[in-house]
Amino acid sequence: MFSRKSGKLNRTKPVVSQDATPVFSSVHVDVERIGPALYVLVKDEHITEREAGILYDETDAQIDERCTAIVLDFSQVTMLASAGIGTLVRLHKRIGERKGSLAVCAMSEDLAELFKLTRMDKLITVKPDRVTALAGLTP
């Protein structure tokens, strides 16, 4: 990272450890554990009713006693149907039962606008990228 103050390139690692352990992979998602967080790369371009159910089931199956946060990476998602929004609410509730939190990162501008219009950004943390999302969720 470049520091404006010193005018030098800071080569230190980010605060968040990126030591990820792969825990599950399918056609629809790749799931990694990073500390107490699950990082879920959503591979589906469109999240309709079918994909929403799969996303919930495959993510929910990875939640264990160590899990206190979930980060969903939407970098490959271009369309989110109402069923997809429902799935996000269900995952938020599920991780909330564990006193945890849910974040979505790397969304397109269109999806970010949808989140604002539906006020999902008030319920679920939205971050620009993986590192920022994990930094906000993990101790």
SEDREN-481859 format. One record per residue: residue number from 1; residue in three letters; z negated, x negated, y of N, C-alpha, C, CB in turn. Coordinates in steps of 0.1 Angstrom, whole numbers. Atoms other than C-alpha are relative to their C-alpha. Glycine has a CB too. Example, Ala and Ser with C-alpha at 12.3 -4.5 7.8 and 13.67 -1.06 7.14 Angstrom:
BEGIN
<loba num="1" residuo="ALA" n_w="0" n_u="-9" n_v="-12" ca_w="-78" ca_u="-123" ca_v="-45" c_w="0" c_u="-9" c_v="12" cb_w="-12" cb_u="10" cb_v="0"/>
<loba num="2" residuo="SER" n_w="0" n_u="9" n_v="-11" ca_w="-71" ca_u="-137" ca_v="-11" c_w="-8" c_u="8" c_v="11" cb_w="14" cb_u="-4" cb_v="5"/>
This chain:
BEGIN
<loba num="1" residuo="MET" n_w="0" n_u="-8" n_v="-12" ca_w="0" ca_u="0" ca_v="0" c_w="0" c_u="-9" c_v="12" cb_w="-12" cb_u="10" cb_v="0"/>
<loba num="2" residuo="PHE" n_w="-1" n_u="7" n_v="-12" ca_w="8" ca_u="-12" ca_v="35" c_w="-12" c_u="5" c_v="9" cb_w="13" cb_u="2" cb_v="7"/>
<loba num="3" residuo="SER" n_w="11" n_u="-3" n_v="-9" ca_w="-22" ca_u="-14" ca_v="59" c_w="5" c_u="-1" c_v="14" cb_w="-12" cb_u="-8" cb_v="-3"/>
<loba num="4" residuo="ARG" n_w="-4" n_u="1" n_v="-14" ca_w="-14" ca_u="-6" ca_v="95" c_w="-9" c_u="-9" c_v="8" cb_w="0" cb_u="14" cb_v="7"/>
<loba num="5" residuo="LYS" n_w="10" n_u="8" n_v="-7" ca_w="-46" ca_u="-22" ca_v="106" c_w="2" c_u="-15" c_v="-1" cb_w="-14" cb_u="4" cb_v="-5"/>
<loba num="6" residuo="SER" n_w="-2" n_u="14" n_v="2" ca_w="-40" ca_u="-56" ca_v="91" c_w="15" c_u="-4" c_v="0" cb_w="-6" cb_u="-4" cb_v="-13"/>
<loba num="7" residuo="GLY" n_w="-14" n_u="3" n_v="0" ca_w="-2" ca_u="-54" ca_v="89" c_w="4" c_u="-7" c_v="-13" cb_w="3" cb_u="-9" cb_v="12"/>
<loba num="8" residuo="LYS" n_w="-3" n_u="7" n_v="13" ca_w="-3" ca_u="-67" ca_v="53" c_w="1" c_u="10" c_v="-11" cb_w="-11" cb_u="-10" cb_v="-3"/>
<loba num="9" residuo="LEU" n_w="-1" n_u="-8" n_v="12" ca_w="5" ca_u="-53" ca_v="20" c_w="-12" c_u="-1" c_v="-8" cb_w="13" cb_u="-4" cb_v="-9"/>
<loba num="10" residuo="ASN" n_w="12" n_u="0" n_v="8" ca_w="-26" ca_u="-43" ca_v="0" c_w="4" c_u="2" c_v="-14" cb_w="-10" cb_u="11" cb_v="5"/>
<loba num="11" residuo="ARG" n_w="-4" n_u="0" n_v="14" ca_w="-20" ca_u="-51" ca_v="-36" c_w="-11" c_u="5" c_v="-10" cb_w="5" cb_u="-13" cb_v="-5"/>
<loba num="12" residuo="THR" n_w="10" n_u="-5" n_v="9" ca_w="-52" ca_u="-35" ca_v="-49" c_w="4" c_u="13" c_v="-7" cb_w="-13" cb_u="3" cb_v="8"/>
<loba num="13" residuo="LYS" n_w="-3" n_u="-12" n_v="8" ca_w="-50" ca_u="-7" ca_v="-75" c_w="-6" c_u="12" c_v="7" cb_w="-5" cb_u="-2" cb_v="-14"/>
<loba num="14" residuo="PRO" n_w="6" n_u="-12" n_v="-5" ca_w="-56" ca_u="29" ca_v="-65" c_w="-14" c_u="2" c_v="-5" cb_w="9" cb_u="12" cb_v="-3"/>
<loba num="15" residuo="VAL" n_w="14" n_u="-3" n_v="4" ca_w="-91" ca_u="42" ca_v="-67" c_w="-1" c_u="7" c_v="-14" cb_w="-7" cb_u="9" cb_v="10"/>
<loba num="16" residuo="VAL" n_w="0" n_u="-7" n_v="12" ca_w="-82" ca_u="64" ca_v="-96" c_w="6" c_u="-9" c_v="-11" cb_w="9" cb_u="13" cb_v="1"/>
<loba num="17" residuo="SER" n_w="-5" n_u="8" n_v="12" ca_w="-78" ca_u="47" ca_v="-130" c_w="11" c_u="8" c_v="-6" cb_w="-11" cb_u="-3" cb_v="-10"/>
<loba num="18" residuo="GLN" n_w="-11" n_u="-6" n_v="6" ca_w="-45" ca_u="55" ca_v="-145" c_w="1" c_u="-3" c_v="-15" cb_w="14" cb_u="-4" cb_v="7"/>
<loba num="19" residuo="ASP" n_w="1" n_u="3" n_v="14" ca_w="-56" ca_u="46" ca_v="-180" c_w="1" c_u="14" c_v="-7" cb_w="-13" cb_u="-7" cb_v="-4"/>
<loba num="20" residuo="ALA" n_w="-3" n_u="-13" n_v="6" ca_w="-40" ca_u="76" ca_v="-197" c_w="1" c_u="-2" c_v="-15" cb_w="13" cb_u="6" cb_v="6"/>
<loba num="21" residuo="THR" n_w="-1" n_u="0" n_v="15" ca_w="-44" ca_u="84" ca_v="-234" c_w="8" c_u="13" c_v="-3" cb_w="-14" cb_u="0" cb_v="-6"/>
<loba num="22" residuo="PRO" n_w="-7" n_u="-12" n_v="4" ca_w="-17" ca_u="107" ca_v="-247" c_w="-7" c_u="8" c_v="-11" cb_w="14" cb_u="-4" cb_v="-6"/>
<loba num="23" residuo="VAL" n_w="7" n_u="-8" n_v="10" ca_w="-32" ca_u="136" ca_v="-266" c_w="8" c_u="11" c_v="-6" cb_w="-12" cb_u="7" cb_v="7"/>
<loba num="24" residuo="PHE" n_w="-9" n_u="-11" n_v="5" ca_w="-4" ca_u="161" ca_v="-271" c_w="14" c_u="-1" c_v="6" cb_w="-6" cb_u="14" cb_v="1"/>
<loba num="25" residuo="SER" n_w="-13" n_u="-1" n_v="-5" ca_w="33" ca_u="164" ca_v="-267" c_w="8" c_u="10" c_v="-7" cb_w="7" cb_u="-14" cb_v="-1"/>
<loba num="26" residuo="SER" n_w="-9" n_u="-10" n_v="6" ca_w="58" ca_u="192" ca_v="-273" c_w="13" c_u="0" c_v="9" cb_w="-7" cb_u="14" cb_v="0"/>
<loba num="27" residuo="VAL" n_w="-13" n_u="-2" n_v="-7" ca_w="92" ca_u="203" ca_v="-260" c_w="-4" c_u="5" c_v="14" cb_w="9" cb_u="11" cb_v="-7"/>
<loba num="28" residuo="HIS" n_w="3" n_u="-6" n_v="-12" ca_w="73" ca_u="221" ca_v="-232" c_w="-10" c_u="-8" c_v="9" cb_w="-7" cb_u="13" cb_v="-2"/>
<loba num="29" residuo="VAL" n_w="10" n_u="8" n_v="-8" ca_w="45" ca_u="197" ca_v="-221" c_w="-3" c_u="-13" c_v="-6" cb_w="-13" cb_u="8" cb_v="2"/>
<loba num="30" residuo="ASP" n_w="7" n_u="12" n_v="4" ca_w="31" ca_u="162" ca_v="-223" c_w="-14" c_u="0" c_v="6" cb_w="9" cb_u="-13" cb_v="4"/>
<loba num="31" residuo="VAL" n_w="14" n_u="0" n_v="-5" ca_w="-7" ca_u="160" ca_v="-221" c_w="-6" c_u="-13" c_v="-2" cb_w="-8" cb_u="12" cb_v="-7"/>
<loba num="32" residuo="GLU" n_w="8" n_u="13" n_v="1" ca_w="-27" ca_u="129" ca_v="-213" c_w="-14" c_u="3" c_v="5" cb_w="7" cb_u="-11" cb_v="9"/>
<loba num="33" residuo="ARG" n_w="14" n_u="0" n_v="-5" ca_w="-64" ca_u="124" ca_v="-209" c_w="-2" c_u="-12" c_v="9" cb_w="-11" cb_u="1" cb_v="-12"/>
<loba num="34" residuo="ILE" n_w="4" n_u="11" n_v="-9" ca_w="-75" ca_u="104" ca_v="-179" c_w="-14" c_u="3" c_v="4" cb_w="10" cb_u="0" cb_v="13"/>
<loba num="35" residuo="GLY" n_w="15" n_u="-2" n_v="-2" ca_w="-113" ca_u="102" ca_v="-179" c_w="-3" c_u="14" c_v="-5" cb_w="-3" cb_u="-2" cb_v="15"/>
<loba num="36" residuo="PRO" n_w="4" n_u="-14" n_v="4" ca_w="-126" ca_u="138" ca_v="-179" c_w="12" c_u="10" c_v="3" cb_w="-12" cb_u="4" cb_v="7"/>
<loba num="37" residuo="ALA" n_w="-11" n_u="-9" n_v="-4" ca_w="-92" ca_u="152" ca_v="-167" c_w="11" c_u="0" c_v="-10" cb_w="5" cb_u="-5" cb_v="14"/>
<loba num="38" residuo="LEU" n_w="-13" n_u="-1" n_v="7" ca_w="-62" ca_u="165" ca_v="-185" c_w="11" c_u="0" c_v="10" cb_w="0" cb_u="13" cb_v="-9"/>
<loba num="39" residuo="TYR" n_w="-12" n_u="0" n_v="-9" ca_w="-29" ca_u="156" ca_v="-169" c_w="11" c_u="6" c_v="-9" cb_w="3" cb_u="-15" cb_v="4"/>
<loba num="40" residuo="VAL" n_w="-10" n_u="-7" n_v="7" ca_w="-2" ca_u="180" ca_v="-180" c_w="13" c_u="0" c_v="7" cb_w="-4" cb_u="15" cb_v="-3"/>
<loba num="41" residuo="LEU" n_w="-13" n_u="0" n_v="-5" ca_w="34" ca_u="173" ca_v="-173" c_w="8" c_u="11" c_v="-6" cb_w="8" cb_u="-14" cb_v="-3"/>
<loba num="42" residuo="VAL" n_w="-8" n_u="-12" n_v="5" ca_w="53" ca_u="206" ca_v="-175" c_w="14" c_u="-3" c_v="0" cb_w="-3" cb_u="12" cb_v="10"/>
<loba num="43" residuo="LYS" n_w="-14" n_u="4" n_v="1" ca_w="88" ca_u="199" ca_v="-188" c_w="9" c_u="12" c_v="2" cb_w="1" cb_u="-6" cb_v="-14"/>
<loba num="44" residuo="ASP" n_w="-9" n_u="-11" n_v="-2" ca_w="102" ca_u="234" ca_v="-185" c_w="4" c_u="2" c_v="15" cb_w="-7" cb_u="13" cb_v="-5"/>
<loba num="45" residuo="GLU" n_w="-5" n_u="-2" n_v="-13" ca_w="124" ca_u="240" ca_v="-155" c_w="-4" c_u="14" c_v="6" cb_w="15" cb_u="-2" cb_v="0"/>
<loba num="46" residuo="HIS" n_w="4" n_u="-13" n_v="-4" ca_w="117" ca_u="277" ca_v="-154" c_w="-12" c_u="5" c_v="-8" cb_w="12" cb_u="10" cb_v="-3"/>
<loba num="47" residuo="ILE" n_w="11" n_u="-5" n_v="7" ca_w="84" ca_u="292" ca_v="-162" c_w="0" c_u="16" c_v="1" cb_w="-14" cb_u="-5" cb_v="6"/>
<loba num="48" residuo="THR" n_w="-1" n_u="-15" n_v="1" ca_w="91" ca_u="328" ca_v="-173" c_w="-12" c_u="5" c_v="-9" cb_w="14" cb_u="5" cb_v="-5"/>
<loba num="49" residuo="GLU" n_w="11" n_u="-5" n_v="9" ca_w="69" ca_u="350" ca_v="-195" c_w="-2" c_u="-8" c_v="-13" cb_w="3" cb_u="15" cb_v="-3"/>
<loba num="50" residuo="ARG" n_w="1" n_u="7" n_v="12" ca_w="77" ca_u="331" ca_v="-226" c_w="-6" c_u="-14" c_v="2" cb_w="14" cb_u="-2" cb_v="-6"/>
<loba num="51" residuo="GLU" n_w="5" n_u="14" n_v="-2" ca_w="71" ca_u="296" ca_v="-212" c_w="-14" c_u="0" c_v="6" cb_w="9" cb_u="-7" cb_v="10"/>
<loba num="52" residuo="ALA" n_w="13" n_u="-1" n_v="-5" ca_w="40" ca_u="308" ca_v="-194" c_w="-10" c_u="1" c_v="-11" cb_w="-1" cb_u="13" cb_v="10"/>
<loba num="53" residuo="GLY" n_w="9" n_u="-1" n_v="12" ca_w="24" ca_u="318" ca_v="-227" c_w="-2" c_u="-13" c_v="-7" cb_w="5" cb_u="11" cb_v="-9"/>
<loba num="54" residuo="ILE" n_w="0" n_u="13" n_v="7" ca_w="33" ca_u="285" ca_v="-243" c_w="-8" c_u="-10" c_v="9" cb_w="14" cb_u="-5" cb_v="-2"/>
<loba num="55" residuo="LEU" n_w="7" n_u="9" n_v="-9" ca_w="20" ca_u="266" ca_v="-212" c_w="-15" c_u="2" c_v="-2" cb_w="4" cb_u="2" cb_v="14"/>
<loba num="56" residuo="TYR" n_w="15" n_u="-3" n_v="1" ca_w="-14" ca_u="284" ca_v="-214" c_w="-5" c_u="-5" c_v="-14" cb_w="-2" cb_u="15" cb_v="2"/>
<loba num="57" residuo="ASP" n_w="5" n_u="4" n_v="13" ca_w="-17" ca_u="280" ca_v="-252" c_w="-1" c_u="-15" c_v="-3" cb_w="9" cb_u="7" cb_v="-11"/>
<loba num="58" residuo="GLU" n_w="0" n_u="14" n_v="2" ca_w="-8" ca_u="244" ca_v="-253" c_w="-10" c_u="-8" c_v="9" cb_w="14" cb_u="-6" cb_v="2"/>
<loba num="59" residuo="THR" n_w="10" n_u="7" n_v="-8" ca_w="-30" ca_u="234" ca_v="-224" c_w="-14" c_u="4" c_v="-4" cb_w="2" cb_u="4" cb_v="15"/>
<loba num="60" residuo="ASP" n_w="13" n_u="-5" n_v="4" ca_w="-59" ca_u="256" ca_v="-235" c_w="-5" c_u="-7" c_v="-12" cb_w="0" cb_u="15" cb_v="-2"/>
<loba num="61" residuo="ALA" n_w="4" n_u="6" n_v="12" ca_w="-59" ca_u="240" ca_v="-269" c_w="-5" c_u="-15" c_v="2" cb_w="12" cb_u="-1" cb_v="-10"/>
<loba num="62" residuo="GLN" n_w="4" n_u="14" n_v="-3" ca_w="-65" ca_u="205" ca_v="-253" c_w="-14" c_u="0" c_v="7" cb_w="10" cb_u="-7" cb_v="7"/>
<loba num="63" residuo="ILE" n_w="12" n_u="0" n_v="-7" ca_w="-96" ca_u="216" ca_v="-234" c_w="-12" c_u="-2" c_v="-10" cb_w="-2" cb_u="13" cb_v="8"/>
<loba num="64" residuo="ASP" n_w="11" n_u="2" n_v="8" ca_w="-127" ca_u="202" ca_v="-250" c_w="-13" c_u="-3" c_v="8" cb_w="2" cb_u="-13" cb_v="-10"/>
<loba num="65" residuo="GLU" n_w="12" n_u="1" n_v="-7" ca_w="-163" ca_u="194" ca_v="-241" c_w="0" c_u="-11" c_v="11" cb_w="-11" cb_u="-4" cb_v="-10"/>
<loba num="66" residuo="ARG" n_w="-1" n_u="10" n_v="-11" ca_w="-153" ca_u="164" ca_v="-220" c_w="8" c_u="4" c_v="12" cb_w="7" cb_u="-13" cb_v="-6"/>
<loba num="67" residuo="CYS" n_w="-10" n_u="-4" n_v="-10" ca_w="-127" ca_u="182" ca_v="-199" c_w="-7" c_u="7" c_v="12" cb_w="11" cb_u="9" cb_v="-6"/>
<loba num="68" residuo="THR" n_w="6" n_u="-6" n_v="-12" ca_w="-138" ca_u="190" ca_v="-163" c_w="11" c_u="2" c_v="10" cb_w="-11" cb_u="-9" cb_v="6"/>
<loba num="69" residuo="ALA" n_w="-11" n_u="-1" n_v="-10" ca_w="-104" ca_u="190" ca_v="-146" c_w="14" c_u="1" c_v="-7" cb_w="0" cb_u="-11" cb_v="10"/>
<loba num="70" residuo="ILE" n_w="-14" n_u="-1" n_v="5" ca_w="-67" ca_u="199" ca_v="-152" c_w="9" c_u="-2" c_v="11" cb_w="3" cb_u="13" cb_v="-8"/>
<loba num="71" residuo="VAL" n_w="-10" n_u="3" n_v="-10" ca_w="-38" ca_u="185" ca_v="-132" c_w="13" c_u="4" c_v="-7" cb_w="0" cb_u="-15" cb_v="5"/>
<loba num="72" residuo="LEU" n_w="-13" n_u="-4" n_v="5" ca_w="-5" ca_u="203" ca_v="-138" c_w="11" c_u="-6" c_v="9" cb_w="2" cb_u="16" cb_v="0"/>
<loba num="73" residuo="ASP" n_w="-11" n_u="7" n_v="-7" ca_w="26" ca_u="182" ca_v="-128" c_w="12" c_u="10" c_v="0" cb_w="3" cb_u="-14" cb_v="-5"/>
<loba num="74" residuo="PHE" n_w="-11" n_u="-9" n_v="-1" ca_w="53" ca_u="206" ca_v="-116" c_w="13" c_u="-6" c_v="5" cb_w="-4" cb_u="12" cb_v="9"/>
<loba num="75" residuo="SER" n_w="-11" n_u="8" n_v="-6" ca_w="78" ca_u="179" ca_v="-107" c_w="14" c_u="5" c_v="-6" cb_w="-1" cb_u="-14" cb_v="-2"/>
<loba num="76" residuo="GLN" n_w="-13" n_u="-4" n_v="7" ca_w="104" ca_u="194" ca_v="-132" c_w="2" c_u="15" c_v="1" cb_w="-1" cb_u="-4" cb_v="-14"/>
<loba num="77" residuo="VAL" n_w="0" n_u="-15" n_v="-1" ca_w="96" ca_u="231" ca_v="-124" c_w="8" c_u="4" c_v="12" cb_w="-14" cb_u="6" cb_v="0"/>
<loba num="78" residuo="THR" n_w="-8" n_u="-5" n_v="-12" ca_w="122" ca_u="249" ca_v="-102" c_w="-3" c_u="14" c_v="2" cb_w="14" cb_u="-3" cb_v="-2"/>
<loba num="79" residuo="MET" n_w="2" n_u="-14" n_v="-2" ca_w="112" ca_u="285" ca_v="-108" c_w="-13" c_u="4" c_v="-7" cb_w="12" cb_u="8" cb_v="-6"/>
<loba num="80" residuo="LEU" n_w="12" n_u="-5" n_v="6" ca_w="79" ca_u="302" ca_v="-114" c_w="-1" c_u="15" c_v="1" cb_w="-13" cb_u="-7" cb_v="8"/>
<loba num="81" residuo="ALA" n_w="0" n_u="-14" n_v="0" ca_w="79" ca_u="338" ca_v="-124" c_w="-15" c_u="5" c_v="1" cb_w="6" cb_u="6" cb_v="-13"/>
<loba num="82" residuo="SER" n_w="14" n_u="-6" n_v="-2" ca_w="49" ca_u="362" ca_v="-119" c_w="-9" c_u="-3" c_v="-12" cb_w="1" cb_u="15" cb_v="2"/>
<loba num="83" residuo="ALA" n_w="8" n_u="3" n_v="12" ca_w="38" ca_u="355" ca_v="-155" c_w="-5" c_u="-15" c_v="1" cb_w="9" cb_u="1" cb_v="-13"/>
<loba num="84" residuo="GLY" n_w="5" n_u="13" n_v="-2" ca_w="36" ca_u="318" ca_v="-146" c_w="-12" c_u="-1" c_v="10" cb_w="11" cb_u="-9" cb_v="6"/>
<loba num="85" residuo="ILE" n_w="11" n_u="-1" n_v="-10" ca_w="14" ca_u="326" ca_v="-116" c_w="-13" c_u="5" c_v="-8" cb_w="3" cb_u="9" cb_v="12"/>
<loba num="86" residuo="GLY" n_w="11" n_u="-6" n_v="8" ca_w="-8" ca_u="347" ca_v="-140" c_w="-6" c_u="-11" c_v="-9" cb_w="5" cb_u="11" cb_v="-9"/>
<loba num="87" residuo="THR" n_w="4" n_u="11" n_v="8" ca_w="-10" ca_u="317" ca_v="-163" c_w="-9" c_u="-10" c_v="8" cb_w="11" cb_u="-8" cb_v="-7"/>
<loba num="88" residuo="LEU" n_w="8" n_u="9" n_v="-8" ca_w="-23" ca_u="295" ca_v="-135" c_w="-13" c_u="6" c_v="3" cb_w="8" cb_u="-3" cb_v="13"/>
<loba num="89" residuo="VAL" n_w="12" n_u="-7" n_v="-2" ca_w="-49" ca_u="321" ca_v="-127" c_w="-9" c_u="-1" c_v="-12" cb_w="2" cb_u="15" cb_v="4"/>
<loba num="90" residuo="ARG" n_w="8" n_u="0" n_v="13" ca_w="-60" ca_u="322" ca_v="-164" c_w="-5" c_u="-15" c_v="-2" cb_w="9" cb_u="4" cb_v="-11"/>
<loba num="91" residuo="LEU" n_w="5" n_u="14" n_v="1" ca_w="-62" ca_u="283" ca_v="-165" c_w="-11" c_u="-3" c_v="10" cb_w="12" cb_u="-10" cb_v="1"/>
<loba num="92" residuo="HIS" n_w="11" n_u="2" n_v="-10" ca_w="-82" ca_u="283" ca_v="-133" c_w="-13" c_u="6" c_v="-4" cb_w="5" cb_u="6" cb_v="14"/>
<loba num="93" residuo="LYS" n_w="12" n_u="-7" n_v="5" ca_w="-106" ca_u="308" ca_v="-148" c_w="-6" c_u="-8" c_v="-11" cb_w="3" cb_u="14" cb_v="-3"/>
<loba num="94" residuo="ARG" n_w="4" n_u="7" n_v="12" ca_w="-108" ca_u="289" ca_v="-181" c_w="-7" c_u="-13" c_v="4" cb_w="12" cb_u="-3" cb_v="-9"/>
<loba num="95" residuo="ILE" n_w="7" n_u="13" n_v="-4" ca_w="-116" ca_u="255" ca_v="-165" c_w="-12" c_u="3" c_v="9" cb_w="10" cb_u="-9" cb_v="7"/>
<loba num="96" residuo="GLY" n_w="12" n_u="-4" n_v="-8" ca_w="-139" ca_u="272" ca_v="-140" c_w="-12" c_u="4" c_v="-8" cb_w="4" cb_u="12" cb_v="9"/>
<loba num="97" residuo="GLU" n_w="11" n_u="-3" n_v="8" ca_w="-160" ca_u="284" ca_v="-168" c_w="-8" c_u="-12" c_v="-4" cb_w="4" cb_u="8" cb_v="-13"/>
<loba num="98" residuo="ARG" n_w="6" n_u="13" n_v="3" ca_w="-167" ca_u="248" ca_v="-175" c_w="-5" c_u="-8" c_v="13" cb_w="10" cb_u="-9" cb_v="-8"/>
<loba num="99" residuo="LYS" n_w="3" n_u="6" n_v="-13" ca_w="-175" ca_u="241" ca_v="-138" c_w="10" c_u="-10" c_v="4" cb_w="-14" cb_u="-6" cb_v="0"/>
<loba num="100" residuo="GLY" n_w="-11" n_u="9" n_v="-3" ca_w="-142" ca_u="223" ca_v="-136" c_w="10" c_u="5" c_v="11" cb_w="7" cb_u="-4" cb_v="-12"/>
<loba num="101" residuo="SER" n_w="-10" n_u="-4" n_v="-10" ca_w="-112" ca_u="225" ca_v="-113" c_w="14" c_u="-3" c_v="-5" cb_w="-2" cb_u="-8" cb_v="13"/>
<loba num="102" residuo="LEU" n_w="-15" n_u="1" n_v="3" ca_w="-74" ca_u="229" ca_v="-115" c_w="7" c_u="-4" c_v="12" cb_w="4" cb_u="14" cb_v="-6"/>
<loba num="103" residuo="ALA" n_w="-9" n_u="4" n_v="-11" ca_w="-48" ca_u="212" ca_v="-94" c_w="14" c_u="0" c_v="-5" cb_w="-4" cb_u="-14" cb_v="6"/>
<loba num="104" residuo="VAL" n_w="-15" n_u="0" n_v="3" ca_w="-10" ca_u="214" ca_v="-93" c_w="5" c_u="-11" c_v="9" cb_w="7" cb_u="14" cb_v="2"/>
<loba num="105" residuo="CYS" n_w="-6" n_u="10" n_v="-8" ca_w="10" ca_u="184" ca_v="-81" c_w="15" c_u="-1" c_v="-1" cb_w="-7" cb_u="-14" cb_v="-3"/>
<loba num="106" residuo="ALA" n_w="-14" n_u="3" n_v="0" ca_w="45" ca_u="173" ca_v="-73" c_w="9" c_u="12" c_v="-1" cb_w="3" cb_u="-9" cb_v="-12"/>
<loba num="107" residuo="MET" n_w="-8" n_u="-13" n_v="-1" ca_w="58" ca_u="208" ca_v="-65" c_w="12" c_u="-1" c_v="9" cb_w="-9" cb_u="12" cb_v="4"/>
<loba num="108" residuo="SER" n_w="-11" n_u="-1" n_v="-9" ca_w="91" ca_u="215" ca_v="-49" c_w="-4" c_u="7" c_v="13" cb_w="13" cb_u="7" cb_v="-7"/>
<loba num="109" residuo="GLU" n_w="3" n_u="-7" n_v="-12" ca_w="91" ca_u="228" ca_v="-14" c_w="1" c_u="15" c_v="-2" cb_w="10" cb_u="-4" cb_v="12"/>
<loba num="110" residuo="ASP" n_w="-1" n_u="-14" n_v="2" ca_w="102" ca_u="262" ca_v="-26" c_w="-12" c_u="5" c_v="-7" cb_w="13" cb_u="3" cb_v="-9"/>
<loba num="111" residuo="LEU" n_w="12" n_u="-4" n_v="7" ca_w="73" ca_u="264" ca_v="-50" c_w="-13" c_u="-1" c_v="9" cb_w="-3" cb_u="-8" cb_v="-13"/>
<loba num="112" residuo="ALA" n_w="11" n_u="1" n_v="-10" ca_w="49" ca_u="252" ca_v="-23" c_w="0" c_u="12" c_v="9" cb_w="1" cb_u="-13" cb_v="8"/>
<loba num="113" residuo="GLU" n_w="-1" n_u="-12" n_v="-9" ca_w="61" ca_u="280" ca_v="-1" c_w="-4" c_u="13" c_v="-8" cb_w="15" cb_u="2" cb_v="5"/>
<loba num="114" residuo="LEU" n_w="5" n_u="-11" n_v="9" ca_w="56" ca_u="305" ca_v="-30" c_w="-15" c_u="0" c_v="-1" cb_w="7" cb_u="-1" cb_v="-14"/>
<loba num="115" residuo="PHE" n_w="15" n_u="1" n_v="1" ca_w="20" ca_u="293" ca_v="-33" c_w="-6" c_u="4" c_v="13" cb_w="-4" cb_u="-15" cb_v="-3"/>
<loba num="116" residuo="LYS" n_w="6" n_u="-4" n_v="-13" ca_w="14" ca_u="298" ca_v="4" c_w="2" c_u="15" c_v="2" cb_w="7" cb_u="-7" cb_v="11"/>
<loba num="117" residuo="LEU" n_w="-3" n_u="-14" n_v="-2" ca_w="30" ca_u="333" ca_v="4" c_w="-9" c_u="9" c_v="-9" cb_w="14" cb_u="3" cb_v="-3"/>
<loba num="118" residuo="THR" n_w="9" n_u="-7" n_v="9" ca_w="9" ca_u="344" ca_v="-26" c_w="-14" c_u="-4" c_v="1" cb_w="5" cb_u="-2" cb_v="-15"/>
<loba num="119" residuo="ARG" n_w="14" n_u="5" n_v="-3" ca_w="-22" ca_u="326" ca_v="-13" c_w="-6" c_u="-7" c_v="-13" cb_w="-9" cb_u="11" cb_v="4"/>
<loba num="120" residuo="MET" n_w="5" n_u="8" n_v="12" ca_w="-24" ca_u="306" ca_v="-46" c_w="-5" c_u="-13" c_v="5" cb_w="12" cb_u="-2" cb_v="-10"/>
<loba num="121" residuo="ASP" n_w="5" n_u="13" n_v="-5" ca_w="-30" ca_u="275" ca_v="-25" c_w="-14" c_u="1" c_v="5" cb_w="9" cb_u="-4" cb_v="12"/>
<loba num="122" residuo="LYS" n_w="14" n_u="-2" n_v="-3" ca_w="-64" ca_u="291" ca_v="-16" c_w="-8" c_u="-1" c_v="-13" cb_w="-2" cb_u="13" cb_v="7"/>
<loba num="123" residuo="LEU" n_w="7" n_u="0" n_v="13" ca_w="-73" ca_u="293" ca_v="-53" c_w="1" c_u="-13" c_v="-7" cb_w="5" cb_u="11" cb_v="-8"/>
<loba num="124" residuo="ILE" n_w="-3" n_u="12" n_v="7" ca_w="-57" ca_u="262" ca_v="-67" c_w="3" c_u="-11" c_v="9" cb_w="12" cb_u="3" cb_v="-10"/>
<loba num="125" residuo="THR" n_w="-3" n_u="12" n_v="-8" ca_w="-56" ca_u="227" ca_v="-52" c_w="14" c_u="-4" c_v="-2" cb_w="-10" cb_u="-11" cb_v="-4"/>
<loba num="126" residuo="VAL" n_w="-14" n_u="4" n_v="1" ca_w="-21" ca_u="216" ca_v="-44" c_w="0" c_u="-14" c_v="6" cb_w="9" cb_u="9" cb_v="8"/>
<loba num="127" residuo="LYS" n_w="-1" n_u="14" n_v="-4" ca_w="-15" ca_u="178" ca_v="-41" c_w="15" c_u="-5" c_v="-1" cb_w="-10" cb_u="-9" cb_v="-8"/>
<loba num="128" residuo="PRO" n_w="-14" n_u="4" n_v="1" ca_w="17" ca_u="159" ca_v="-35" c_w="4" c_u="-8" c_v="-12" cb_w="3" cb_u="-9" cb_v="12"/>
<loba num="129" residuo="ASP" n_w="-4" n_u="8" n_v="12" ca_w="15" ca_u="136" ca_v="-65" c_w="-12" c_u="-2" c_v="-9" cb_w="4" cb_u="-14" cb_v="5"/>
<loba num="130" residuo="ARG" n_w="10" n_u="2" n_v="10" ca_w="-4" ca_u="126" ca_v="-96" c_w="-13" c_u="-8" c_v="4" cb_w="6" cb_u="-7" cb_v="-12"/>
<loba num="131" residuo="VAL" n_w="11" n_u="8" n_v="-4" ca_w="-26" ca_u="99" ca_v="-81" c_w="-9" c_u="8" c_v="10" cb_w="5" cb_u="-13" cb_v="7"/>
<loba num="132" residuo="THR" n_w="8" n_u="-8" n_v="-10" ca_w="-37" ca_u="121" ca_v="-52" c_w="-8" c_u="11" c_v="-7" cb_w="8" cb_u="5" cb_v="11"/>
<loba num="133" residuo="ALA" n_w="6" n_u="-11" n_v="7" ca_w="-44" ca_u="150" ca_v="-75" c_w="-12" c_u="-5" c_v="-8" cb_w="10" cb_u="7" cb_v="-9"/>
<loba num="134" residuo="LEU" n_w="11" n_u="6" n_v="8" ca_w="-65" ca_u="129" ca_v="-99" c_w="-12" c_u="-5" c_v="8" cb_w="5" cb_u="-11" cb_v="-9"/>
<loba num="135" residuo="ALA" n_w="10" n_u="5" n_v="-9" ca_w="-84" ca_u="113" ca_v="-70" c_w="-9" c_u="11" c_v="5" cb_w="6" cb_u="-8" cb_v="11"/>
<loba num="136" residuo="GLY" n_w="8" n_u="-11" n_v="-5" ca_w="-95" ca_u="147" ca_v="-58" c_w="-8" c_u="7" c_v="-11" cb_w="9" cb_u="9" cb_v="6"/>
<loba num="137" residuo="LEU" n_w="7" n_u="-8" n_v="10" ca_w="-107" ca_u="159" ca_v="-92" c_w="-9" c_u="-9" c_v="-9" cb_w="10" cb_u="5" cb_v="-9"/>
<loba num="138" residuo="THR" n_w="8" n_u="9" n_v="9" ca_w="-122" ca_u="129" ca_v="-111" c_w="-11" c_u="-7" c_v="9" cb_w="8" cb_u="-9" cb_v="-8"/>
<loba num="139" residuo="PRO" n_w="11" n_u="7" n_v="-7" ca_w="-155" ca_u="112" ca_v="-101" c_w="3" c_u="-14" c_v="3" cb_w="-13" cb_u="1" cb_v="-8"/>
